[in-house]
Amino acid sequence: MNKGNKLKILIVASEAGPYVKSGGLGDVVGSLPKALIALGADVRIVIPKYKSIKQDYFLGTEFLGNFNTKLGWRVQKAGVLFKNTDVPAYFIENDYYFGRKELYGYSDDNERFAFFCKAVVDMLPFVGFIPDIIHCNDWQTGPVPMILRESYKKVSYLKDIKTLYTIHNLQYQGNFEPSSLELFDLPGYLFDNGTVEFYGRMSYMKSGLVYCDRISTVSETYAKEIQTPEYGYGFDGIMRAYNEKLSGIINGIDYSAYNPETDKRIDFNFTADSISLKKENKKQLRKQLGLEERDVPMVCMISRLANQKGFDILADAMERIMENDIQFVVLGTGEKEYEDMFRYYEDRWKGRVCSCMMFDDTLAQKIYASGDMFLMPSRFEPCGLGQMFSLRYGTVPIVRKTGGLADTIKHFDCDTEEGNGFVFETYDAGGILWALSEALKVYAMPEKWEKLVKNCMNSQLSWENSAEKYIELYKEMLNK
C-alpha cells in the first residue's frame, strides 16, 4: 500500500451514474465509490467521454491535456478531463470512438474499448495518480489487467498495481475476431495457446479473468451459479478453475438518493411509520396512468423486456394472473414481441393494465412508491437492483430464487412474521402464479400485510456493508 496508508482505488467502467448509464453497471459505479470514500479510501473513477453525456456535467471540469495511444498500426489521441467532485472522475475523450449516439453495439466495439483500456493505463503517469488497485468492470474493461501484466510488467511504478475484475453479467462477454489481439501489440501466441481464446474468438472478458488478481461478482449466489453449465454461458469451466480467486459481494443502493422520506420525484413522502401514505401515491398513479379508481392490489414491473427477465414465462401466466382482481403496471423497453404483448394486454384489460413502453426515471420512482407488489420472475439475475428499490419504498417483491434475488429476499412466514417478500423456485408460469397467490392471501390480511411492508422498508441493503467487504478484499489483495 502507498505510504499515506490510504487505499488508492481507480474504478474503471464503461458507464457511471449520474453521467451515463444503460443499466445496473452505471448505478453501481455511480454509488459504490461514495461508500468507499466514506470508509476513508481515495477512490476515483474513469469512463469514456460519450456524446450522450449532458454538457451540464462538464461544468467545472478541467482539461488535463492529451497523449497518443497506440493500437497496432493506428495511433489515436486520448484527451483527459478531470472533475474534482465528491467522487473524482476522469473522462477519456476521443470523438471518433465515443462521439456516437449509443454506448455499445457498433461493429468496431473491439477497437473502441481496446482504445479505452490502453488509454486508461497510459493516463496514470500523465495525471499523477498511481492506484494501489484498479477495479475493472465487465468485458469493456477486461483487457486492462492483461495490458498491465503483459506490457507494463517491468515498469516500476505500474508493476505492483493489483487488479480486481467484477462480473456484472456473464452473458455479455466481449468476444471478437482473433485479430483483435493486434490492437494491444501483444504476441499471437497468447491467442494460440488459449490464454485469451474462447471458442475461436478473442474474449475481452477472458483476458480480465485470466490476468486479474481477484474476481468478484455481484452476489454470493451468482458466484456459485456461474460455475454451473446452466448459468456459465460457456465460462463455467473457467470459473471453476478460478474458484479460489472468486468472491461474491452483493450490490447495494444509495439510501440518500432513494429515500421515500425525501424523494422529490414522488407525490407523497412517507416512512415505515407512515405507510398509509403509500395509498395516496397509489391513488395519484392510478389517475396519471388512467387505471380504474378502485382499491385493488397493484402489481408492478420495471424492467428491460427480455427473456432473461422472465417475460417468456410471464406470457404463459398472464391470462391467469388477470383472473385475480388486480391492476398490473409495467414500465420498460426491450424485445418487440414483449412490448407488443403488453400493448395488447392494455387494450384487452382497459383500466386494469398499463403498459409504459419507455424509460422514465420519475415515473419509475412513482411506481416504486405506489405499488403493492413488485414482480421479478428472472431466469437469472446476477444481483438485481429493482427488488432493492422496491424494498426501500415498501413495495413487496415477488421473485424467483436465483442470484441476488435469492440473497436479498426471504419468503414471508405468516406465523413468525419474518421475511420480506415471496420467493418461487421453478422457472415456469406455475411458479409465478403460486407466489402471486401467496402474496394475495397475505394482502387480504391488513395487519400481516402492514408488518410485511415494514419488514421490506427495514431491510438493510445500503452500500455500507458491501463497501466494507470490498475494502477487506482490496486489503487482502495487497497483503498477498
N, C-alpha and C positions, 0 to 999 in steps of 0.2 A: 504494500500500500504506500501511497505518497507520504511525504514527511509530515504534512499537516495532519495526518491521521483521519482525514475526512475523505470518505469514499467518493471517487470521481467517476461518474457514470455517464456515458453517452448512449442515449436510446435512439437507434436508427430504425426508421419506418417509412413506408410509402404514403402514410397519411396520419394525421393527428388532429383531433378536435382542439380548439374550435375552428381551426384554419380550413381543413378539408377532411371529409370522411365519407366513406361509402358503406360503412358497416361497423361491426363491433371493434375491429382493429383501431379505427380512428377514435372511438370512445375510450379505449384502454390507454392509448398513447397520449390522449388528452388529459387523463385523470391520474394514472399511476405516478407520473413524475411528481405531482403535487404532494402525494402521500409520502414519497421517498424523501423529498426535500424537508417535509415536516419532521422526518426522523433524523435529520442532520446531514444528509448526503448532498454532494454537489452534483446535481443532475441537469443535463442539457439534452435537448432533442435535435434531430436533424431530419428534414423531409425535403422532397423536391419542391421547387417554386412553380406550382402549377398555374396555368392561366385562370383556372376556375376559382382560385383563392381571391376573395374580395379585397380590393385595393385598400380599404379601410384598415385591414390588419397590418399593412406595411407602414402605417404612421409610426414614426419614432424608430424605424428600422435603419440600421447602419450598414452601408455597403462596404465590405471589408476588402474588396478587390477581386481579381480573378487570376486563374492559372490554367495551364494546359493539362489536359488529361488524355493519355494515350490509350486508344482502343485498337490494338493490332496496328494496321497501317493508317488508321484515322487518328487525327488529333482534334480534340474538341475543347472549347473554352468552358471552364466552370467558373461561374460567379458565386460569391458567397455573401449572403446578407445575414445580419445578426440582429435579433430583437431581444433586448435585455429586459424581460418581463418577469412575472412571478415564476414561470418556467422558461428559462433562457432557451431561445430557439435559433438554429441555423437553417437557412434555406439555400439549397443548391440550385443555381439558376442556369438554364440553357433553354432558350426558346425553341430551338429545333426539336428537342426531345419532350419538353414539358409545356410548350405553348400551344396545347391542343385542348379540345373540348372535354374529352373524357380522361379519366385517370389511367385506365387499362383497356386492353382489348385491341391493341394495334399489332400489325404484323412484325414490327421491329421492337416489341417489348423486351426481347432478349438484349438488344443493344441499348435501349433506354435505361434499363436497370443495371446493366453492366457499367454504363457510364456513371450512374448514381453511386453504385458501390465503390468504384475506383475513386470517384471524386471525394467521397466521404473520407477514405483513408488518406488521400493526398491533402485533404483540408487540414488534418490535425496539426502538423507543424506550422502551417500557414496561419492558423488562428491562435496558436499558442495554447491549445487545450489538449493535453495528452491524458486520456482517461485511464483509470485502472481497469475498467471493464467496458466493453462495447456490447450493448444488449440489442441483438438483431431480432427482427420480427417478420415471419412469413417469407415466402420464396423470393420476394423482391429484394431482400437484403441477405439472402443465403450466401452469396459469393464473398461477403466481407471477411468471414473467418478464413476462407481459402486464400484470399489476397494477402491477408496478414501473415499467414503461415508459409505460403509459397514464395511471395515476392518480397516480404519485408522481414524475414526471419533473422537477417543479420544486421538490421538497423537497430542500434542500441536503444533508442527511445521508443521504439514500437514493438520490439520483440517480446516484451514482458506483458503486453496487454492481453487480458483474458477475454474470452467471448462467450456470451450466453445466447443461445438461439431458441426463440419461443415459437412454437407451432400454434397458430390460432385456428387453423382448419387444414388438416392434412390432405383434403381433397384437392386443394389448389397448390400445385407442385412446381410450376415454372419449368416445364420440360421442353427443351428446344432442340433444334438441329445440332449435330455434333460440332459443326464449325463454330458454334458459339464460344467454345473454349478459346479460340484465337483472339477473341475480344480482350481476353485477360493476359495475353502474351505469356501463356503458360504452355508447357510441352504437351504434345498429343498423347503421350503415354498415360497421362492422368485419366484420359478417357479410355484408352485401350486396356488398361489394367483394372478398370471398373471403379476407380475411385470416385468419379463424378458421373459415370454412365448409369442410366436407368432405362432398361428396355430399349436400347438403341438410341436414346436421346441424351443430351446433356441436361442434368437436373440441377437447377439452382437450389432447390430445397436439399437435395442430397449433399451438395457441396457444403451447405451450412451444417447438416447433421454430422458429416464425417470430420470436418475440421474444427468445430466449436469445442470448447472445454466442457460445457454442460448444455443439456437440452431441457427446456421446460415446456409444458403445455398448460392449458388454461383451466383444468380441473383434474382432481385426482382420478376420478372415474375414467375420464377421457384418456389419461396417461396409460391406464390399463387396457382400454378398448382398442387403442391404435396398435397394440401388439397382437391383435387378432385379425384373421383374414376378412372378417365382416366389416371392420372399420378401418383397416390399414391401407386400403387403396393401393395395394402392391408394396407398401413400405413396411408391412408388419414384421417381416423377417429382419429388416434393418433395425426397426425399433426394438425387437427382442435382443438383437446383438448389442445395442447400446443401452440396454435396460439400466445398467449401473450408473449411467450419467443422465438419466431421465428423471425429472420431478414433475409433479402436478401441483400447481398453485392456482386456486380459484380466483377469477377476476372479482373485482368489487365495483361499486358505483360511487360516484361523487355525491355524498349526502348533502352538501351545501347547494349544489346545482339542482338536485332532485329532492326537494323538500316540500311536502304538501302544506306545511305551515306557512311558507313564504313564497311559494311558486306563483309568479305573476301571470303565468300562462293559463291558470285555471280560474274558474268563476268564483268559487268559494274555498278559502283556505281552511284546513282542518287538521286535527291531531288525532291520536289514538283515543283521546278523551272526548273528542267532539265528532265522532264518526257519523253522527246523524247528518252532518253537512255534506257527506258523500251523496245523499239522496237529492240534495239541492243541485249539486253538479250534474247528477243524472237527469234531472228534470230539464236543465238547460241544454244538455247534449241532445236529449230527445227532440226538443224544439228545433235545435240547429240542424239536425240530420233528418227531420221530417218523420220521425218514428211516432207510432201511436202513443198518446199520453196516458199510458196505463202503467201501474207499478208492478211490473213483472221482472224476473231476473234478466239482466243484460250480460250476455256472453260476448267477449271481445277477443279480437286477434289484431296484433300489429306485427307485420312480418313481411319478409321477402316471399313472394308467391312461387315456391319451388317444391319439388318432390322431397328434398331433404327436410323441409319444414313440416311434412306430414299431410300436405294437401291432397295427395293421392288417396289416402285412407279417409280423409275428411270428406272427399267427394262421395265415397261409398256410404258415409254415415249421415250426410246432410238431411236427407228426407226424414229419417227417423229422429234426428236432433230436433227438427222443426215441428215434430208431433207434440213436443213439450210446449207449454205456454211461456215462451221466452222471446227475447229480441236478440238479434245477432248483428254485431258490428265488426267489419274487417277493414283495416287500413293497410295499404301496401301496394307494391307493384311487382311484376315478375313475369312468369311464363303466361303467354297469351291465353292458353286453354283455361287457366285458373282465373284470370281476370274476366274472361267471358262467362265462366261458370258463375261467378258472384254477381255479375250484371244480370244474368238470367234469374238467379235466386231473388235478387232485389225486386225484379219485375214480378216474379211469381208471388212473393210474400210481401207485398207492398205494406209499408208501415211496420213491418217486423224485422226485415233485413235491410241493412245499409251497407253498400259496398263503396268504399272510398278508394278508388284505384289511383293513388297518388302518394307522394311523401309530403307530409305536413307536420313539422315538429310541434307546433302549437296544438293542432288537433290531436296528435299522439298524447300529449300531456293531459288534455281534457278527457280522453278515453281512459287513460290510466286512473284518473281521479274520479271517474264516473261509473266504471264498470263494476259488476258484481263478481264475475269470473273471467279469468284470462287463460285462453286455451293455447297450449304449445305441444302439439302431438308429434314432435320431431322424430324423424328416422334416426338421426344422430344430432347431437348438439354439444360441440366442444366445451362451451361454457354456458352461453345464453345470457343475455342481459335483460331481455323482456320480462322474464319471471322476477328478476330483482327489482326492476322499476315497478312492476305490478304489486309486489310485496310492500314496497315503500309507500304506495298510495292505497293500500288496503283492498286491492282487487285480487281475489283468491285464485292462485294458479291451479290449472288442471294440466298436468304434464305427463309425458311418457318418461319412464325410468331409464334415462340414458345420459351420459356425460355430466355436464354441470347441472342439469336438471335434477339428476339423482343426488347430487351433492348438496343442493340448496333447498329442495322441497321434501318435507316429511309428511306422509299421509295423515290426515286428521283423524284422531280417535275420539269418537263422541263420548266415550266413558271417561277417559282420562283428560279430555280436552287439550291434548298435546298434538302438535303438528301444525303445519302452515299451508296446506293445500291438499290436492288429490292426485294420486300417482297411479298410473296403469303401466303394465309391462308389455303386453302383446301388441305388436305393431299391426293393428287392423281396426276396422270400424267398431268391432265389438269392444275393444279396449277403450276407445273414446266414449262410447255410449254408456259403458259401465261406470267410468269415472264421472261423467256428467250426471248420471242418475244419483250417484253418491253425493255429489255436490248439491243437487236439488233437494235431496232428503234433508240435509243439514240446513239449507236455506229456509226450509219450511219450519225450522225451529229457531225463532228470532234470537233467543238468548245464546244458544250454541253458536249461531252464525256470528253474532257480535263478538263472542270470545275468539272465534277463528280469525275474524278480521283484525282484532287486536294482536293476535299471535303473528299475523303477517306483518303488521306495522312495527312490531317489536323485534322482528328478525334482524340480526346484525350482519349486514353484508356490505359495510363500507370498505374502502380500500385500506383502512388502518391495519387490520390483521394480515391481509395479503402482502402489504408493503413490508411488514416486519419479516415475513417469510422470504421475500426477495432479498432483503438486507442480509439475512442469515445465509442465503445461498451465495450471494456475492462474496461475503467474507470467507465462506468455505472454499470457494474457487481460488481466492487469493492466498489462502493459507496452505493450499495443497502443494 
